């Protein structure tokens, strides 16, 4: 029999009563430390594999074209999925054994139960929709973040694994890792860029009707601006000028009515951003309030 096939009976393989009578408490303590450290390391590995899977999906969406390359990319993604499942199983094993050794405690706040639904990378949900090329589901996903009057918060709850550092220190509270901080800054940048788009679009919606209104007045002035031409030509020029003036008046009324509700919604959207710490100084600039 090979050495690797010999079963090692660790303290966790014994029942609580047998461990108390037949096992040195120091051995159980050593295994408990190893299991806790292994669970923290496995949790870090889970995050690493999820980040890797997200980057691969992003690369596939942006660069992979063609059936052959897509097949290879999907095969590579399946390998990563298997790796995610493997490290998740390792984490669950360490946590289950540690629970048998030390019992319930404060440590469960850091090493929580890891479900399959928690194995989601930062920003991966939207990538999944894009990867499936289902535009309808993408729109539904974006629409689920509520309307323009919301505070910008999504109904989606980020898995707990991205809030714990997994450092192995039980005295620490649930910490925010570097990945979540980076995702926050990226989301903040997207918010400010979106606000700039809203500001620019609202300004364009204001300028277009004003432009129509200006040209309507210009053509009304031109209707009587050629007194030196013959009577029949003057009437033709006046009719042409009145026609253009009426056309621009109609465009001004049409766009003013169509865009009134949109401008109100845009203003409500920008006002509600102040609740998130983002202030709008003017129609041409956006500033972030920094504590």
Residue pairs with C-beta under 8 A, 6 or more apart in sequence:
10 31
11 19
11 23
11 27
11 28
11 31
11 101
12 28
12 31
12 35
12 97
12 100
12 101
14 22
14 23
16 100
19 28
28 101
31 97
31 101
32 98
32 101
32 102
35 94
35 97
35 98
35 101
36 94
36 98
36 107
36 111
36 168
37 168
38 90
38 94
39 91
39 94
39 95
39 98
39 111
40 111
40 166
40 167
40 168
41 166
42 87
42 88
42 90
42 91
42 94
43 91
43 111
43 114
43 161
43 164
43 166
44 166
45 87
45 90
45 91
46 84
46 87
46 88
46 91
46 114
46 119
46 161
47 161
47 162
47 166
47 177
47 179
49 80
49 83
49 84
49 87
50 84
50 119
50 120
50 121
50 122
50 124
51 121
51 122
51 179
52 80
53 77
53 80
53 81
53 84
53 121
53 124
54 121
54 122
54 123
54 124
54 127
56 73
56 76
56 77
56 80
57 77
57 124
57 127
57 128
57 131
58 127
60 70
60 73
60 77
60 131
61 127
61 130
61 131
64 70
64 73
84 119
85 119
88 114
88 116
88 119
91 114
92 114
95 111
95 113
95 114
98 107
98 111
106 170
107 170
109 174
110 164
110 166
110 170
110 172
110 174
112 160
112 164
114 161
117 159
118 159
118 160
118 161
119 159
120 159
122 158
122 162
122 179
122 180
122 183
123 183
123 186
125 141
125 156
126 138
126 141
126 142
129 137
129 138
129 141
130 138
144 154
144 155
144 156
145 152
145 153
145 154
145 155
146 153
146 155
147 265
148 265
148 266
148 268
148 269
148 272
149 265
149 268
149 269
149 272
150 272
151 272
151 275
151 276
152 191
152 272
152 273
152 276
158 180
160 174
162 177
162 179
162 180
162 183
163 174
163 175
163 176
163 177
163 180
164 174
164 175
164 177
165 172
165 175
165 176
165 177
167 175
188 288
191 273
191 276
191 278
192 278
192 286
192 288
195 270
195 273
195 278
195 280
195 286
196 286
198 266
198 269
198 270
199 270
199 280
199 283
199 284
199 286
201 266
202 263
202 266
202 267
202 283
203 283
203 284
205 255
205 259
205 262
205 263
206 263
208 255
209 251
209 252
209 255
209 256
209 259
212 248
212 249
212 251
212 252
212 255
213 248
213 249
213 252
215 244
215 248
216 245
216 246
216 248
216 249
216 252
217 245
219 241
219 242
219 244
219 245
219 248
220 241
220 242
220 245
222 237
222 241
223 237
223 238
223 241
223 242
223 245
224 238
225 241
226 233
226 234
226 237
227 234
229 237
270 280
273 279
273 280
274 280
277 288
277 289
278 286
278 288
278 289
279 286
279 287
279 288
279 289
280 286
280 287
281 287
